[in-house]
């Protein structure tokens, strides 16, 4: 397939060709209640016409159609039907809290909200707070799709005249450091991205793909839903992640898109299955047709890539953003790469440059801008180059990600630290499941680097010793001066990216808690202390003991607790809140 020539100019044209030329081929397959269901392109075409007729009832031109629900054939059919209808599709993150979902729905100026059965109860509870004209509840039973309409505000009319005429999809980001922004994408953005992924991936027409990622995410919606129809292929949908491993062998896909956490889980299961005699070798776990798996959305640990290589399974790496309609850089199965850290070469018609260590992108898949946010749009571009906010370098033709602009740590000695770069060096340590590197302020001294580690089953002493070995090989300013183990995984976005600011605050809070317990032990002997422990009721401290405890805390943490504050610090959690704020550095890492 030519990198430069698009097959189709519109998504409707793409759908029409698949339906008219390959109507008998299966477009979708999935299991539901143990039964296999299949839909041909001809049946999808009939369903599309019915959906368009329902959607167009009373809607203005280019109206915003929201879509929320779990992965299903109905979700995919709605996605394609809205794009063919000429309206603007707004897919919502199915994993948002009810309050966050309601806020983004209202931000998106939705006329009609389509709700799958999986989220019907949640949306029903949000009705008083939703500013939409109507809701269509989508019911799926087998291959049958039916709708129940509910008018919410018959008089609601949204003025869409200010929007770019090319707008087709409005997707909200799930950033790890800031609030969501609405990314405006055109049909051409999406088709150029899908074409580039297909040309780069090198799979033939009619290939079979397996969808396990959330369909609302750009990686899945463009890389799975659009790409499949682009080549009249078959998309097999996972509707229950507990069945994902079993379905790999049942569907025998050519390609599967995953995030690094999934990639790690799959290879662990594959090795275990081979060890237990369930399959002859780990590669058999993935079926007999798999050309490759492709991972994106976060950094891939080298040890996971090495495990796939050892198993003889091709694991490709991709880099992309919602603002660029999915992947813009990636590896492919036909090339050999110098190491497991490179993210590969530019995909399709993208142009990539690095300015002041930042990756910038220019191409026909770059967004139209941010919805109702001209200031953020202006900041995101340097002329027609989109500034990704990601730091990188290029060696030969291969690109590498080194971190995020927002995550750079500037130590008090003036040294610049890219935490992701250091985290990757420690990721190969056996037992390190999650690691966040952050700056820690020491009163009266230079700031230091600290690492917070989560390990589900690892031996902490062995992990610490192994990390110290890695530490010793690093330049002094890059070494971790403190390693802290946490008892629970880090909080993540719905796309499984660690929330770095919250991770840092949690690590500092946990460290403070451990120190606080040591201080408390100097005042009173206790078997167990919790954040909820009340100083008077649970710890039974009298006024003299409390003042002694406060004085010791001030000395240990280098803080001052005013007398007026002491009366409000009733629990250990209250004290931790105060310590965390009091010790927060002026130059916080975000």
Buried (B, 14 or more C-beta within 10 A) or exposed (E): BEEEEBBBEBBBBBBBBBBEEBBEBBBBBBBBEEEEBBBBBBBBBEBBEBBBEBBBEEBBEBBBBBBBBBBBBBBBBBBBBBBBBBBBBBBBBBBBEEEBBBBBBBBBBBBBBBBBBBBBEBBEEBEEEBBBBBBBBBEBEEBEBEBEEBEBEEEBEBEBEEBEEEBBBBBBBBBBBEEBBBBBBBBBBBBBBBBBBBBBBEBEEBBBBBBBBBBBBBBBBBBBBBBBBBBBBBBBBBBEEEEBBEBBBBBBBBBBBBBBBBBBBBBEBBBEBBEEEEBEEBBBBBBEEBBBBBBBBBBBBBBBBBBBEEBEBBBBBBBBBBBBBBBBBBBBBEEEBEEBBBBBBBBBBBEBEBEEBBBBBBBBBBBBBBBBBEEBBEEBBEEEBBBBBBBBEBEEEBBBBBBBBBBBBEBBEEBEBBBBBBBBBBBBBEBBBBBBBBBBBBEEEEBBBBBBBBBEEBEEEEBBEBBEEBBEEBEEBBBBBBBBBBEEEBEBBBBBBBBBBBBBBBBBBBBBBEBBEEBBEEBBEEEEBEBEBBBEEBBEBEEEBBEBBBEBBBEBBEBEBEEEBBEEBBBBBBBBBBBBEBBEEEEEBE
